[in-house]
Amino acid sequence: MNHPMTVRRVHGFDSRSLPSHPLRFVYFTSADEHLQHAVYLGNLVIAEVLLHRLMRAKARGMQPVNMHLNAEAGQHFLRRVRPDSRCRSSAEFVRWVDRDGFSRSRPLNREQLTCELMDQQGISLSRAIERVITESRALTGEDQAWMEARSRLPALDRPLDGSEYLALVRAIEAAYAVPKGSTSSCAANAAVALRVARGLGWLHQDYSPSPFRLAALSIAYKTGHHDYLTRRASFVCATGERLRFSRAKPRVKMDVKLAEQRTAHAAFLARRAMAATAEICGGQFPALEVAVAKQRADATVRPALAVFARPLHAHA
């Protein structure tokens, strides 16, 4: 399995966000190692492709990850119901077919479908919400808008759903566990994986527990997540202080106040997770920079001049 090789400088993650350029892991330099560590090589390719998609979506200004959706939700999102279906009173039928029996150009979202059931069938709000959840595949308005925007993008530029995000996490964990007997240059992959884990902590605006099972990657993720949520809470708090005595509309001040409470609560949860991790580690929280420096020191070659494979989509 021979990949075209090129010499590139290893770029690290900025401490504030994911990089805007494609990330590269270190690949094997000999064909024998490609065959011997084929599974590890496949995980590196998966991690690179999914990270490329994530960063492309971030560069477009889209939400790079939607944890509320999975592969099943994407499959059922555009699965139309035939107008001549027998279950005309079901919520899924109403989602796709209007009152005149014609197919809708786009399905109703969860909020629209709830109002339509209440108006069309004369049921209560609680009953309508229950039927929408149990009888239909309707998404919330925000999730449906994200899914529609995602479906219009090329396959390699689409943001990740929950299933793909979990696959990225597992691929990063595999990249961190450098196989024994490989070339010393591949030891840099552990340092790259740590930086990726920390960068993923900057993706979620609300508190999200660490998805990593390895302690080092989990600590890196929590460090980045705590850093991001703390900075975001400080920014929103400063914005609220500036608007307190301004002539802004009361609605604007109320929105900022709610955002301030929400970000402060998220930062509190992240801080509590960090404190729990420090307690488990015996009161000494290991710094991410020390772990990265140790991984770089273990490599006999300079990671700044490592051999990398070109991105997978470059050969298509």
N, C-alpha and C positions, 0 to 999 in steps of 0.2 A: 504494500500500500504506500506508494510514493507520492508525496505532496510536493509541489514546487516550493522551494525554500527562498527566503529573502531575509536579509539582515535588517532589523528594525530596532529602534531604541525602545526600551521598556518604559512606558509611561505609567506612573502611579495614579491613584485616585486622588483628586483634590479632596481635602477634608470637608468641604461643604456640599459637594454634590457628586453625581456620577459624571464621568468624562463625556465629552461630546464626540469623541473619536472611537472607532472600534477597538475593543480590547484584544490582546493577543496572549495566549498561553504559550509556554515553551513546549515544543514538540520534539520527538525523538529524531536523532540524526542518522540512524541506520535502519535499513529495511528489516533486519532481524528483530530489533526492538519494536518496530511497528507491529509485527506479527505476535511477538511475545506479550505485549501489553495492548492488545487490540481493544479490550473493554475500556481501559483507562483512556485510550486515544479517542474512542467514541464519546466518552463523557466530556472531554475537552471540546470537541466539535459542538456538542449540544449546548454547552455553556456559552461558547462564543456566539453561536447563532441566536440564542435567546437573549443574550446581553445586547447584541447588535439591534435586535428588534426593540428592546426596552429603551435603548438610548435614542434610536430613531424616533420613537413615539414621543419621548421627552423633548427632543429637539423640535418637533412639530407643535409642541404646546399641549399635547393630549395627556390625559391621565395614563401613566405608563403601565400601571397594574390595577386591575379591578378584582379584588378578592371575593366579591359577592357572586361572581359568575364563574362557571366551570365549563368544561367541554360539553356536557349534556345540555346546558342552557343555550350554548351556541348552536347546537344541532337542532333544537326545537324552536329557536327564535323565528326562523323564516319558514317553518313547516306549515303550509296553508291547510285550512279545512275546506273541503269541497262544499259549494253552496247547496248541493242536494243531499247533504248529510242528514241522517235521521235525528240526531240529537240537536235539534234546533234551539232548545231551551238551555243548553249547556253554556257555561261561561266561555269556553274555548271557541264555540261557534259564534257567539256574539262578538268575540274579540276580532274575528276575521270577516264576518259577514254583517252588512248593515241591515236595517229594518226592511228595506226593499228587496232583499235577497241577492244583492250584488256584493262581490268580493271587495274588501277595502284595499286601497293602494298600499297602506301600511297598517299594521295591527295596532290596536288600542293598547296603551300602556296600563299599568295597574290602577292608577288613579282614574283614568278615563273609563276603564271597564267597570269600575265600582259605581261611578255615576250613571253609566248606561244601564246597568242591571237594576239599579234603584228606580230609574225613570221608566224603563221598558217593562219590568216585571213587578214593580210596586213592592219591593221588599225593603227591609230595614237596612241601615248602614252596616250594622254588625253582621247580618246575614249575607249582605253583598260582599263584604270583605272576606268572610269565610269561604264563600263560593269561588271568589277570584283566586284565593290561595290553593284551594283543594281541586278545582275543576279546570284550571287554565295554566298556561305557561307564561302569563303576562309578567313583564318586568316593570320595575319602577320607571318613572319618566327619565330620571338621570341615567339609569343603567341602559335603558333602551336607546337613548341618544348616543351613549358611548358605543354600544354595540353596532348601531347603524353607521357611525363614523368609522369604526374599525373595519366593517365589512367592505367599505369603499376603498380601502388602502391595499397596496400590494402585499402579498403574503409575508415578505421579509421586512415590512415596515409596520406590521400590526402590533399594537400593545398586547400585553400578556393578560390572560384570564387567570383565575385561581389555580387551575390545573397546570397550566404552563409555568406559572410562577413556582409552584412546588417542584416541578421537574427541573427548573433552573437551580433551585436550592439544593436538590439532591446531586445535580451535576457539579456544583461548586464543592460540595462535601467530597465527592469523588476526586475532584482535581486537587483538593488539599491533601488527600491521602496519597502521596507520591509512592508508586510501587517500589519495593526493594529490588535492587539490582539494576535500576535504570541509570542513565547517565546523570552525572552530577548537575548538569545544567537544568534538569527538570526540577531540582529542588526549589527553584525560583517560583514554581507554580503554587507552592504553599503560601508564599508571601503575596502573590497576586490574589489568591483566593481570600486571604484575610482582608485585603483592601476592598475586594468586591463585596464581602459580607458587610463591612462598615458602610460602604456606599449604598447598599440596599436599605439601610436604616434611615436614609434620607428620602425615601420614596413615599412614606405613609404620613399623611397629615394628622391622623389620629393614632393613638397608641395601638401598637400591634405587637403581640408577643413574638419572641424570636422563633423562627421556623427551623433553625438549625439544631441538629442533634449532637454535633461535636462541640465540646466546651469552648475551644479557642474561637471558633467561628461564631458561636452564640455570644461570647463576650464582645467580639468585634462588632456584631450587629447591634447589641444593646448600647455600646459606646456611641456609635453613629446615630442611633435612634434618639438617645437621650440628648445628644448635642443638638440635633435638629429641632426637637420639640422644645427644648429650653430656649433656643434662639427665637423660634417662632412665637413662643409665649411672651418673650421680652419685647418683640417687635409689636405684637398686637396690644400689649399693655401700654407701650409708649404712644401708639396711635390713639388709644382711648384717652390718655392724659391730654393729648393735644386737642382732642375734640370736646373735652369736658366743658371748656369755657368758650367754645367757638359758637358760630351761628349756624351750625349744621342742623339739619332737620332732626326732630326727635326719633324718627324711624331709623335714621342712619346711626345715631348714638346708641339706640337699642340693639341694632345688629352688631355693632362693635362690642358692646357690653356682653352680649351672648357669645361672640367669638372669643372674647377675653376669658370668660369662664370655661369655655370648652378647651381652649389651648392650655390654660392653667391646669385643668384636670388631667389632660393628656401628659403634660410635663411631670405632674405629680406621680402618675402611674409609672412613667419611665424611670423617674428617680427612685421609686420604691423597688423596681426590678433591679436597678443597679445596686442598691443597698443590699438586697437579698443575695445577689451574686457575690458582692464583696464579703458578706458574712460567711457564705459557703467556702470562699477562698481563704478563710482565716483572717479576715480583716485587711488583707493586702490584695488590692485589686490590680491585676496585671495590666500594664499599659500596652496598647496595641502596637505602638512604635517599637517597644522592646522585642515583641514577638516577631515583627517584620524584620528588625535588624538581625535577630538570631537566625531566621530562615535565610537571609541573604549571606550571613557569615558562613553558613553550612555549605553554600555553593562554592565550588572551586573556580568557576568562571564568573566574570562580572555580569550580573543580570542586565546591565545597561547595554550590552552587546550580545544579546541572546538570539538564537535562531528561532524564527517563528514561521508558521504556515500562514499563507494568505487566507482571507476569509472564504468560507465554503461557497458563497454565492458568486465569487469572482470567477469560478470555473464553469458556471452555468451557461 
